[in-house]
Amino acid sequence: MAEDVKPTRKNLMAIEDRIQLSERGHDTLEQKRDGLIMEFMDILDQAQDVRSELNGNYETAQAKLNMARAMEGDVAVRGAAAALKEHPEITTQSKNIMGVVVPQIESSKVRKSLDERGYGLLGSSARIDEAADAYEELLETIILAAEVETAMKKMLKEIEVTKRRVNALEFKLLPELYDNKEYIEQKLEEQEREEIFRLKKIKNKKEKEEAEEEKEAEEKAEAEEAEADAESETEETVSADD
């Protein structure tokens, strides 16, 4: 509340400093928010592409798997899958986007050659190989989707936090500071007018007292002059009688 602020020039200067600092912070946060939104839109476009690719790769992989199971049988497909010895490896790093730390996922040993899959050239068929290729491609897309989706969620969360900070400054803190500043300025102006009125009143009173003193002095001087004239006339009369 503005009424809770003591209306002094020191507080006025402190509030003006806070207003300048808050306005700079507001501008900086607005720029950050706008930058985050632009980055988020880029990531969103990438996420949409990855989702579309993921759906397509999933359907392809499922179709290839169903074809392999139909042509070779579940036993052969399960045996080829069980023969895999080297599993994919995932490593995570981080990168900074507009102050937001997002994951950067790297994978290795996802794509494999025929001899690296463990079941050998004679232990499989073209249908199984095609299914394996499709699922390796699907896994790569899943890893990319995980990276993009996580980055998108982190960016969105940071945008919301930044927006709340901008709104808090714009609609709460700054209006309160402006109200406090206006309140102090009004009170200081009232105090200044009261001080000017008081000084004028003192000045008028002093001038009136000086005028009365001057009038009294003049009257006293006139009385003394009249008294002197009377004494002088009396002395002249006495001299004439003698």
Helices and strands as residue ranges (DSSP letters): G 2-4, H 9-72, H 74-82, E 89-97, E 100-108, G 114-117, H 126-168, I 169-173, H 174-241
